[in-house]
Amino acid sequence: MIEPEVDGQPVTEFVAEMVDRTCCFVEELCAHAFQAKMMTGISITEIALKDRNPQCKERFQLALVGGGMPIWTIAYHESKFEET
């Protein structure tokens, strides 16, 4: 059996990449929307990958603006969903 291709890429690889990109998009769009609706002085920060609890895969936490934690901003990246 010959696997069909999409733009020169096997369909199984293409689908895996598109699902990964979609997951990243949805997570970051939701975080951005929540951040935009937060009260003045409160925002979110991204937890570093190495500092995350393996039992609880949360990527963001609340942070005070001007409280010493870097405030997360949405930005383009090509890293995989599991690596963000």
C-alpha positions as CSV (number, residue, x, y, z in Angstrom):
1,M,0.0,0.0,0.0
2,I,1.3,3.5,-0.9
3,E,0.5,6.1,1.7
4,P,-1.0,9.3,0.2
5,E,0.9,12.5,0.6
6,V,-0.1,16.1,1.3
7,D,2.3,18.6,-0.1
8,G,5.1,15.9,-0.3
9,Q,4.5,14.7,3.3
10,P,2.9,11.4,4.2
11,V,-0.6,11.9,5.5
12,T,0.1,10.4,8.9
13,E,2.9,12.9,9.5
14,F,0.8,15.7,8.2
15,V,-2.1,14.9,10.4
16,A,0.2,14.6,13.5
17,E,1.8,18.0,12.8
18,M,-1.6,19.7,12.1
19,V,-3.1,18.3,15.4
20,D,0.0,19.5,17.3
21,R,-0.3,23.0,15.8
22,T,-4.0,23.2,16.5
23,C,-3.5,22.2,20.1
24,C,-0.9,24.9,20.5
25,F,-3.2,27.5,18.9
26,V,-6.2,26.6,21.0
27,E,-4.2,26.6,24.3
28,E,-2.6,30.0,23.5
29,L,-5.7,31.6,22.2
30,C,-7.6,30.6,25.4
31,A,-4.8,31.9,27.6
32,H,-4.7,35.2,25.7
33,A,-8.5,35.6,26.0
34,F,-8.4,34.9,29.7
35,Q,-5.5,37.3,30.2
36,A,-7.4,40.0,28.3
37,K,-10.4,39.6,30.7
38,M,-8.5,39.7,33.9
39,M,-8.8,42.5,36.4
40,T,-6.2,45.3,36.3
41,G,-3.0,44.3,38.1
42,I,-3.5,40.5,37.6
43,S,-2.2,38.5,34.6
44,I,-0.6,35.2,33.9
45,T,2.9,33.9,33.7
46,E,4.3,30.8,32.0
47,I,5.7,28.1,34.2
48,A,9.1,26.9,32.9
49,L,9.0,23.4,31.5
50,K,11.6,22.2,34.0
51,D,9.6,23.7,36.9
52,R,6.3,22.0,36.1
53,N,4.9,19.2,38.2
54,P,4.8,16.0,36.1
55,Q,1.6,15.0,37.8
56,C,-0.2,18.3,36.8
57,K,0.7,19.6,33.4
58,E,-0.3,23.2,33.9
59,R,1.6,25.7,31.8
60,F,0.3,29.0,33.2
61,Q,-0.3,30.5,36.7
62,L,-1.6,33.8,38.0
63,A,0.8,36.6,38.5
64,L,0.7,40.1,39.8
65,V,1.7,42.8,37.3
66,G,4.8,44.3,38.6
67,G,5.2,41.5,41.1
68,G,8.5,40.1,39.8
69,M,7.2,37.3,37.5
70,P,7.4,37.8,33.7
71,I,4.0,38.4,32.2
72,W,3.2,36.0,29.3
73,T,2.6,37.4,25.9
74,I,1.4,35.4,22.9
75,A,4.0,34.8,20.3
76,Y,4.6,32.6,17.3
77,H,6.7,29.4,17.9
78,E,7.3,26.1,16.1
79,S,8.0,24.0,19.2
80,K,5.8,21.0,19.7
81,F,2.8,21.1,22.1
82,E,4.6,18.9,24.7
83,E,7.6,21.2,24.6
84,T,5.8,24.5,25.3
